[in-house]
Amino acid sequence: MSHGMKRREFLQIAAGTAAVVAAPTMVTAKKTGVPIILGSGEHRYEVLHNWPELPDSFTWQTTHNVAIDRAGNVYVIHEGDPKKKGHPAIFVFDSAGKYIRSFGEQFQGGGHGLEVHEEGGQEFLYVTAYKHLKKFAKLTLTGEQVWERRAPMDSRLYVAGEDTRPDDTWGRDRFMPTNIAFHPDGSEFYVADGYGAYVIHRYDKDANYKSTFGRAGTAQGEFDLPHGVWVDRRPGREPSLVVADRVNARLQWFTFDGKHLETLDGFVLPANIDTSGAMMVVPDLQARVTLLDGQNNIVAQLGDDDADWRDHVFERKIREDHKKWPGGKFIHPHDACFDADGNIFVAEWVETGRITKLRRLS
């Protein structure tokens, strides 16, 4: 089966409602007695699958994104089950993986992107929601909503009512935001309409719409599912906006007003981006996590030592059966981020949810 076929299968899977299966077992050094180590040299990590401890009163419901505040607390967003309206979609854990709090019931059934951003010495949580919700919002770290926005109708890309009567209709004339990034000086932010119009929207710091760039396609500056967006501030590089152009299997860099700068091919289904110092991490939905240095050289591809495994992860008999998940392998890395110590947290797009901590050893 070609990679193109697998991408089409993925889009069909993502648009449908996947079955809920039993929670996966933990495969770590604690269970086996032998640590699972990925990478080599300066990039070695101990694998701790199912790292956070979720209270028994809650269930994992298709984990999507992960973010970390300056205190080291870890935030996880679920897509969530729309039938479980009182169930939170956002969970917060301390640096040891202990549950602290949860909130975000309003994102059940469409929770997607999640970022922590500091503004004037205070941190806020930015959330994107797709499917029937079609919105993005700014919250405090304890869940109080500051504002909420829907489709930017001034862009003239969306059908009438997309900002007032959202439903679970997909298409290039629909608004399906996936992730958010922030200008280094705090003057504006960027929203990726990854599942909708395949564009990047620009907003000022107060969430007023400014402009849009990109369009559906395969040429430079065009997108086929621009799923992730991030501001690349690695040393030695001019700050720029980088987009995970997922189905085109590449990353693209832009100026902050949308001029194309650079393209990096060689991925399969890149889903998002994060940076720490000179390092960039790219979770690839097809079973691997890639690390790049400041010159965009690949320095590690974690969980990528078995091409046959990567070719078959979209088969339901594998992705829905946790017993078929070997320790140290990924299923569908959907987001990843660094903490202050260089550890990496990976959120996977699986119905039962999975957050893996890659504990830095070197």
TAQUI-V287752 format. One record per residue. RES is the residue in three letters. PHI is phi in whole degrees, 0 to 359 (* if undefined). OMEGA is omega in whole degrees, 0 to 359 (* if undefined). Layout:
res | phi | omega
RES | PHI | OMEGA
RES | PHI | OMEGA
//
This chain:
res | phi | omega
MET | * | 183
SER | 284 | 175
HIS | 298 | 178
GLY | 299 | 178
MET | 298 | 182
LYS | 294 | 178
ARG | 296 | 178
ARG | 295 | 177
GLU | 299 | 181
PHE | 300 | 182
LEU | 298 | 177
GLN | 292 | 179
ILE | 296 | 184
ALA | 297 | 182
ALA | 279 | 183
GLY | 266 | 178
THR | 256 | 184
ALA | 277 | 181
ALA | 287 | 177
VAL | 272 | 182
VAL | 238 | 183
ALA | 296 | 182
ALA | 295 | 182
PRO | 288 | 175
THR | 280 | 180
MET | 275 | 177
VAL | 242 | 182
THR | 218 | 177
ALA | 301 | 180
LYS | 299 | 181
LYS | 276 | 188
THR | 266 | 185
GLY | 84 | 180
VAL | 236 | 180
PRO | 299 | 174
ILE | 261 | 185
ILE | 243 | 174
LEU | 244 | 177
GLY | 87 | 181
SER | 206 | 177
GLY | 57 | 182
GLU | 281 | 185
HIS | 234 | 179
ARG | 246 | 185
TYR | 222 | 171
GLU | 275 | 184
VAL | 268 | 177
LEU | 237 | 179
HIS | 291 | 177
ASN | 49 | 189
TRP | 294 | 184
PRO | 281 | 181
GLU | 257 | 180
LEU | 272 | 178
PRO | 302 | 182
ASP | 298 | 182
SER | 285 | 180
PHE | 240 | 176
THR | 228 | 173
TRP | 290 | 182
GLN | 220 | 179
THR | 56 | 177
THR | 295 | 182
HIS | 237 | 186
ASN | 227 | 183
VAL | 218 | 180
ALA | 213 | 184
ILE | 227 | 177
ASP | 268 | 186
ARG | 291 | 176
ALA | 277 | 181
GLY | 91 | 177
ASN | 286 | 185
VAL | 251 | 181
TYR | 252 | 181
VAL | 233 | 176
ILE | 248 | 175
HIS | 262 | 163
GLU | 295 | 175
GLY | 83 | 180
ASP | 262 | 183
PRO | 298 | 178
LYS | 284 | 180
LYS | 259 | 189
LYS | 292 | 180
GLY | 270 | 182
HIS | 274 | 179
PRO | 292 | 177
ALA | 255 | 182
ILE | 237 | 181
PHE | 236 | 181
VAL | 238 | 180
PHE | 232 | 176
ASP | 280 | 185
SER | 292 | 176
ALA | 263 | 179
GLY | 91 | 179
LYS | 276 | 180
TYR | 296 | 177
ILE | 250 | 183
ARG | 198 | 177
SER | 208 | 181
PHE | 192 | 175
GLY | 88 | 178
GLU | 303 | 182
GLN | 291 | 179
PHE | 257 | 179
GLN | 302 | 177
GLY | 92 | 180
GLY | 204 | 179
GLY | 301 | 185
HIS | 219 | 185
GLY | 275 | 184
LEU | 204 | 177
GLU | 218 | 170
VAL | 261 | 181
HIS | 224 | 180
GLU | 267 | 181
GLU | 222 | 179
GLY | 62 | 179
GLY | 86 | 178
GLN | 246 | 179
GLU | 263 | 178
PHE | 229 | 179
LEU | 250 | 176
TYR | 251 | 187
VAL | 232 | 169
THR | 247 | 181
ALA | 221 | 183
TYR | 244 | 184
LYS | 55 | 185
HIS | 282 | 185
LEU | 273 | 172
LYS | 51 | 182
LYS | 202 | 169
PHE | 221 | 189
ALA | 212 | 175
LYS | 247 | 182
LEU | 233 | 165
THR | 285 | 181
LEU | 290 | 176
THR | 255 | 170
GLY | 104 | 178
GLU | 286 | 183
GLN | 279 | 177
VAL | 270 | 173
TRP | 202 | 179
GLU | 218 | 179
ARG | 228 | 177
ARG | 241 | 186
ALA | 303 | 176
PRO | 281 | 185
MET | 292 | 177
ASP | 294 | 177
SER | 287 | 180
ARG | 60 | 180
LEU | 255 | 193
TYR | 244 | 179
VAL | 293 | 178
ALA | 303 | 178
GLY | 89 | 182
GLU | 295 | 179
ASP | 267 | 184
THR | 238 | 182
ARG | 229 | 183
PRO | 293 | 174
ASP | 215 | 185
ASP | 271 | 176
THR | 256 | 183
TRP | 255 | 176
GLY | 156 | 181
ARG | 289 | 176
ASP | 257 | 179
ARG | 241 | 183
PHE | 256 | 181
MET | 226 | 185
PRO | 292 | 184
THR | 243 | 182
ASN | 208 | 185
ILE | 228 | 173
ALA | 226 | 189
PHE | 232 | 177
HIS | 299 | 183
PRO | 302 | 181
ASP | 268 | 177
GLY | 78 | 185
SER | 281 | 182
GLU | 202 | 174
PHE | 220 | 190
TYR | 229 | 181
VAL | 243 | 176
ALA | 275 | 173
ASP | 270 | 190
GLY | 288 | 182
TYR | 255 | 183
GLY | 251 | 186
ALA | 279 | 181
TYR | 63 | 180
VAL | 222 | 173
ILE | 244 | 178
HIS | 261 | 177
ARG | 253 | 178
TYR | 228 | 172
ASP | 282 | 187
LYS | 297 | 179
ASP | 263 | 176
ALA | 71 | 172
ASN | 269 | 183
TYR | 297 | 179
LYS | 245 | 185
SER | 193 | 181
THR | 220 | 170
PHE | 222 | 181
GLY | 91 | 176
ARG | 194 | 180
ALA | 292 | 178
GLY | 158 | 183
THR | 240 | 179
ALA | 287 | 176
GLN | 301 | 181
GLY | 86 | 176
GLU | 253 | 187
PHE | 228 | 165
ASP | 234 | 182
LEU | 75 | 177
PRO | 284 | 194
HIS | 282 | 183
GLY | 244 | 178
VAL | 215 | 185
TRP | 204 | 173
VAL | 265 | 183
ASP | 269 | 181
ARG | 242 | 181
ARG | 296 | 183
PRO | 304 | 178
GLY | 86 | 179
ARG | 241 | 173
GLU | 293 | 180
PRO | 307 | 183
SER | 205 | 179
LEU | 260 | 179
VAL | 245 | 184
VAL | 240 | 173
ALA | 277 | 183
ASP | 273 | 202
ARG | 298 | 185
VAL | 287 | 172
ASN | 281 | 173
ALA | 60 | 184
ARG | 204 | 167
LEU | 254 | 175
GLN | 232 | 179
TRP | 253 | 182
PHE | 222 | 165
THR | 291 | 183
PHE | 288 | 174
ASP | 258 | 169
GLY | 99 | 177
LYS | 278 | 182
HIS | 292 | 181
LEU | 245 | 193
GLU | 199 | 175
THR | 228 | 175
LEU | 236 | 179
ASP | 270 | 173
GLY | 102 | 177
PHE | 263 | 177
VAL | 250 | 175
LEU | 218 | 183
PRO | 296 | 189
ALA | 253 | 182
ASN | 196 | 185
ILE | 213 | 167
ASP | 212 | 179
THR | 226 | 174
SER | 208 | 186
GLY | 61 | 180
ALA | 273 | 187
MET | 264 | 173
MET | 236 | 176
VAL | 247 | 181
VAL | 232 | 173
PRO | 288 | 181
ASP | 253 | 187
LEU | 304 | 180
GLN | 262 | 160
ALA | 76 | 176
ARG | 209 | 177
VAL | 235 | 185
THR | 254 | 175
LEU | 248 | 178
LEU | 242 | 174
ASP | 271 | 184
GLY | 294 | 176
GLN | 259 | 180
ASN | 64 | 170
ASN | 277 | 177
ILE | 286 | 179
VAL | 255 | 176
ALA | 195 | 170
GLN | 231 | 190
LEU | 281 | 182
GLY | 75 | 189
ASP | 244 | 184
ASP | 264 | 183
ASP | 217 | 183
ALA | 297 | 181
ASP | 295 | 177
TRP | 299 | 182
ARG | 298 | 181
ASP | 288 | 187
HIS | 243 | 186
VAL | 294 | 180
PHE | 280 | 176
GLU | 291 | 185
ARG | 300 | 181
LYS | 297 | 177
ILE | 265 | 188
ARG | 292 | 180
GLU | 255 | 181
ASP | 236 | 183
HIS | 299 | 179
LYS | 292 | 179
LYS | 265 | 181
TRP | 261 | 179
PRO | 294 | 175
GLY | 300 | 180
GLY | 87 | 176
LYS | 253 | 174
PHE | 254 | 175
ILE | 261 | 182
HIS | 224 | 176
PRO | 299 | 185
HIS | 254 | 178
ASP | 205 | 176
ALA | 205 | 177
CYS | 211 | 176
PHE | 271 | 165
ASP | 259 | 185
ALA | 294 | 181
ASP | 264 | 180
GLY | 86 | 172
ASN | 290 | 181
ILE | 239 | 176
PHE | 249 | 185
VAL | 242 | 174
ALA | 257 | 182
GLU | 249 | 179
TRP | 278 | 176
VAL | 224 | 188
GLU | 302 | 181
THR | 274 | 179
GLY | 75 | 171
ARG | 202 | 173
ILE | 243 | 180
THR | 248 | 172
LYS | 262 | 173
LEU | 260 | 185
ARG | 279 | 184
ARG | 292 | 181
LEU | 253 | 187
SER | 241 | *
//
